[in-house]
Amino acid sequence: MTISRHNIFIIILSLGFLFLIGHTTQAQAQDTQNFTLPLDCTLNQDCWIANYLDVDKTDGAQDFNCGPRSYDTHKGTDFAITDRLAMEKEVNAVAAADGTIMRFRDGQDDWPPIMTEEIQEAQLALFDANKGCGNGVFIDHGNGWKGIYCHLKKGSINVKKGQKVKAGDKIGLVGQSGFAQFPHIHLGLYHNDKIIDPFSGKTADEGCSKPDDINPLWDQSLHIEYDPVVFYAAGFKNGAPDFDSIKIDATSAHSYPADIKALTFWFALYGINDGDMIDVEIRDPYDLVFARQEIVQKGNKIRQFYFTGKKINRPLKAGEYHATATLTRMQGGIAPIRRKISRTLRIEDASQSENTHQ
Ligand SMILES: [Zn+2]
């Protein structure tokens, strides 16, 4: 058997490739790190991404997907819980990967749930002084990876310097300390001291990317993906709801008596954009339209709240009322984005409730 010069060349080339492949895999194994959520919750069920990392080098803000879901100089990802009630009931902040506690800071007060001008000014001062993290934990995740976990609840940090932690281990509680307008955990990830977006695997300096040009760092089994817009809460109310009280308690009413004087349906979202259309509808027990409104969003908003409904001057029909808000975002030629949130309310029978009163 003879081996031609051509074949030898191919064999050498193949060996070269093998070496290259082996080398690359090793380098990736050393540098790649998988992360879980930094808080004990299920994404889009009881926690939501409020802000992504800002990858825009100018005064504006842009998330890794070239969307507006960030704010200028934001150095991490914000995972929000539903309301202040959830914070008081306690949600664990957890290590997003194995590691060693480098340092922590505790003792800063959580802000009251409702923002005032004074609070806003005090928070901005913290932000400008680079103390926006509030109560925070800094973890060395190994192989050049580090994570900072911010806005923990005062007095909740339960780890010590030098302590080893595993992914998912509790490090404290979700709070609202530092530069925080709502209860959330800010997770900032660094590799060799460069800030990395866990959704793209890229540095903030690399700017935004096409969806097929990303290498997310999230544990794949969690299916953590970018969402351009998301409803995070909705409910019924027997009057005009205000966003401040929803920020404290976003629970929907389950039932009302028939003699209520008004019925409204409210909802809140993250990542609404200028031009988004929302169709809101409340239907009565006979599936007839009780109230309907079309909303067209003006301006991009990180977080937005709306409600619709009407006053009532005679007892409501008893039975189940269904309300739905449907968001449509046109995107020029591509299929529109649609999101929906629904709630059901029971109106008690008027004669029955009168009987029980007697
Ligand atoms: Zn943040």
Residues whose N, C-alpha, C, O or C-beta is under 5 A from the ligand:
A	BS01	ZN	G76 T77 D78 H186
